[in-house]
Amino acid sequence: MKTHQVFLAQLSAYCCSTCFYIAWFQTHWLKVANFMFFPPIKNNLFLVIRMETGGSPAVAVKKTTLSPKAIISQKFGTNAIYEVEEVQEPAENGCPGLAISQKRPCLYRCILQLPEISVMSGTFKKKKEAEQSAAEMAIKELGIQISTSSPTLQEAWDKLVDRIAHLFSDEFLSYLHPLSGHLRAALQREGDLYGLVPVPVMAIFDSRLSNLCKSINPKVESNPFLAIPLIMRAATRSSGLVASSEEQLWIRRQDPYPPEIMESSVSQTSGSPLSTLIEAVRIPCSLEKTVEPVTLDVSSTGYYMDVIAKKLGLTDATSVLASRTVGKASSEARLYFAAHQSYLLDMSSDPLIVNEALRFEGSLNARASYFCGQSIYGDAILASIGYTWKSKDLFYEDVTVQSYYRMLINKIPSGVYKLSREAVLTAELPLVFTTRANWRGSLPREILCMFCRQHRLSEPDFSVVSTPLKGLSESTTSHKKLQGIDSTEEEIECANGGAIATGTCESAESAVTYQCEVKIFSKCHHLIIECFPKNSFKKQNDSIQNTSLKVLSWLNAYFKDIDMPLEKLNSTANILDIRICHENFFKEFALCRSIHNVYHSETQGVKFLEPNSLSMLNTMPGQAVFSLSIEGPDSGVCPSNGSLLFISYSVSLVTEDEHTKEILESSDEFEFEIGAGAVIPHLEAVVTQLSVGQSACFKTDLAPKEFILAAAVDSARNFSLLSSESCCLEYSITLLRVTEPLEERMEQALFSPPLSKQRVEYAVQHIRQSHATTLVDFGCGSGSLLDALLNHPTSLEKVVGIDISQKSLSRAAKILHSKLSKNTDANAPFSGIKSAILYDGSITIFDSRLCEFDIGTCLEMAYCC
């Protein structure tokens, strides 16, 4: 016996080598199998020594936590019936005193029916949460004991053998389960293939089988194909229930199913079998070859995996591997490719040892691997087809070349935004986040989260820091010293005899500013990118969205120039307050470089129109815009920075001689904010020259090829045009209407603080000096002045707001009601106001209720005679 290696590390670290493991134990000494754990050294760190005694290397068994629904499924199977219903709760009056009902969010409730009991969950926003709640209630009602201990290695093997036996049982064949569909299809195969179920299919389509394999070998988490030898080994221990092949990757049931099970489960087709043509895409291994469409001819009595095998040049489905799903979460799109001989194991060998030797000698399919985050070798077929939980029928969707390119651009930030706007050749990821009201498409935070999921990274980590404003924090501190007591309960009353809501005074959101830090980690929790901008924002959401946009902008710049020198990469990151962990970053995005370099080089090879071959009379310098022509009279209504524009447009692929013109993209009404970079620069430069009602037509150089093919419905024809002709893009746009920017946003651009805020602060200052006890605010609007008065110590005891707009009164009621009802912070600024009333009325109409007030205010109100 000799010491092999000594390794000391923190508990949070994870070592991928099978020679080292880190564990947390509360005991001082523990000796287990071939490991010896010494007493804690510091902060629960342990010294781990592996002792070589021969035999198989020890394997760390990963603990799997089952959800309540999974536990119920284990106990009752198909006898557990979930019924989810939508709950229609009555709309509530969210504004006390105003008859303005507020729409409630959609809620769901689940009824779980079991053989012994029936339970009903509470209401939840998501159906899944309602189902899990019902399952949890049933577990408590039935007194089911949940085991929290991790299974031993032998227990995991035993459960794997039992699971395989269950999958080939009589009852499972009739289940609505993705894998049972494959079992039924296998029973329709002919000749020697009858009843043979491909093992890769079992590893992919049964999550419980996969989880058991992860318990035996944690590396299955990162490489699901490592489950194949484990399943093959377990099948040999199934006591004659199933048979398997050492030369091919299949398992079948030895005894035939009973006739009654066959009749009820396997559909019998009379007459000629029906044929279904399904579109798919072939992704060649060689980057020099282009992706191409293929058609799968699937018979109603055939097995679709055999059809895919034939397209890959294989004999049958037992030689086909399937990847994890790619694209949207609800999709069945997967990559199918040939299994390597490394998976055909000698059953006398130890599968855990052989797993370490599973290395392919073939060529890596970089494009396919980039899509799914798994190593794929040789040619692959991308198809959306399979069996689901919802039906016994085969589910399928066509996957076209356009679909492939849309999935490809969905892996870069600008592509995610373009697809969310359904404007691949027109929209562009904005440079700034101004307001939520003016943003169109997916928000920056949503895009960043989607980007991380697409690249199989951890969810972004958002940390928000709030900082009190200096002036307000000083007054708050001094006010606390003066009062020396806890905040008392106040009340707010809304007009028309409305309800009374009580609460303590809440510090306003404007009293603090927010900064957001974003960190992106790998799945192994290695830091890749972090961003902590110096600028702060009044709203927490604005800080999150702006920081997310900074990260997205930098990633976008990287994908546009993927061979960017390291110095430039660092300088662009520094400008955006971004720090990169270079080693981790390039490791996670290694495949991106080869993939996107291919498309950049392909675009560079396309023939572009020469500038002198077009009319240069109206060329815009620096914008690569040619043959600009504007039609229609000048209406005088022109866009300006911050305006919301509505345009109709079409984008066409045009050849040099203009004999061929293919429309790629169009929209009857497209909305965007001018000056935010929300559209391509060429279009924004042109539209600023238009007035409402005018139209323009111009030509530009080609966009990158993947964007053109993602927009083109007829990808084959457009690809041939790109390869054989000198061509360009032609844009035809019409400016439909312009919405001028809000005054507040214009003020923010010209004044700091905005004039509206300066006016309120000026009014508050004079009100505090007046020593008045009652106040009426004419034209109170959304209650900005009344809101500000609640943040400062004043002599006021009663305030009243009046406005002609019920919509504005509604917002004011929400703000004031929230401020007085939700705050429980004893450090909040104290206000002596005991009553706040809102009236629906006009300053031009006499109202006796407004008499005998000490002071009246009227801010930012216009009246037209």
Sequence and secondary structure as in RCSB ss.txt:
>XXXX:A:sequence
MKTHQVFLAQLSAYCCSTCFYIAWFQTHWLKVANFMFFPPIKNNLFLVIRMETGGSPAVAVKKTTLSPKAIISQK
FGTNAIYEVEEVQEPAENGCPGLAISQKRPCLYRCILQLPEISVMSGTFKKKKEAEQSAAEMAIKELGIQISTSS
PTLQEAWDKLVDRIAHLFSDEFLSYLHPLSGHLRAALQREGDLYGLVPVPVMAIFDSRLSNLCKSINPKVESNPF
LAIPLIMRAATRSSGLVASSEEQLWIRRQDPYPPEIMESSVSQTSGSPLSTLIEAVRIPCSLEKTVEPVTLDVSS
TGYYMDVIAKKLGLTDATSVLASRTVGKASSEARLYFAAHQSYLLDMSSDPLIVNEALRFEGSLNARASYFCGQS
IYGDAILASIGYTWKSKDLFYEDVTVQSYYRMLINKIPSGVYKLSREAVLTAELPLVFTTRANWRGSLPREILCM
FCRQHRLSEPDFSVVSTPLKGLSESTTSHKKLQGIDSTEEEIECANGGAIATGTCESAESAVTYQCEVKIFSKCH
HLIIECFPKNSFKKQNDSIQNTSLKVLSWLNAYFKDIDMPLEKLNSTANILDIRICHENFFKEFALCRSIHNVYH
SETQGVKFLEPNSLSMLNTMPGQAVFSLSIEGPDSGVCPSNGSLLFISYSVSLVTEDEHTKEILESSDEFEFEIG
AGAVIPHLEAVVTQLSVGQSACFKTDLAPKEFILAAAVDSARNFSLLSSESCCLEYSITLLRVTEPLEERMEQAL
FSPPLSKQRVEYAVQHIRQSHATTLVDFGCGSGSLLDALLNHPTSLEKVVGIDISQKSLSRAAKILHSKLSKNTD
ANAPFSGIKSAILYDGSITIFDSRLCEFDIGTCLEMAYCC
>XXXX:A:secstr
  EEEEEE  TT    STT      SSS EEETTEEE    STT  EEEEE  SSS           HHHHHHHH
HGGG EEEEEEE    EESSTTS  EE    EEEEEEE SS EEE   BSSHHHHHHHHHHHHHHHHT     S 
  HHHHHHHHHHHHHHHTSTTGGGS  HHHHHHHHHTT  GGGTT EEHHHHHHH HHHHHHHHHH GGGGT GG
GHHHHHHHHHTTSTTSEEE SSSSEEEESS   HHHHHHHS    SS  EEEEEEEEE SSTTS  EEEEEEEET
TS HHHHHHHHTT SSGGGEEE    SSTT  EEEEEE  GGGS  TTS HHHHHTT    S B HHHHHHHSS 
 BS EEEEEEE  SS SS EEE   HHHHHHHHHTTSHHHHHHHHTT TTTB   S    TTT  SS HHHHHHH
HHHHTT    EEEEEEEE HHHHHHHHHHHHHH S    EEEE TTT  EEEEB    GGGEEEEEEEEEE TT 
 EEEEE  S  BSSHHHHHHHHHHHHHHHHHHHHHTTT  HHHHHHHHHHTTEEE HHHHHHHTHHHHHHHHHHH
HHHHTS B  GGGS  TT BTTTTEEEEEEES   S    TT EEEEEEEEEEEETTSS EEEEEEEEEEEEETT
TT B HHHHHHHTT  TT EEEEEE    HHHHHHH SSHHHHHHHHHHS EEEEEEEEEEEEE   HHHHHHHH
 SS HHHHHHHHHHHHHHHHT SEEEEET TTTHHHHHHTTS  S  EEEEEES HHHHHHHHHHHHHHHHHB  
TTS      EEEEEE  TTS  GGGTT SEEE  S     
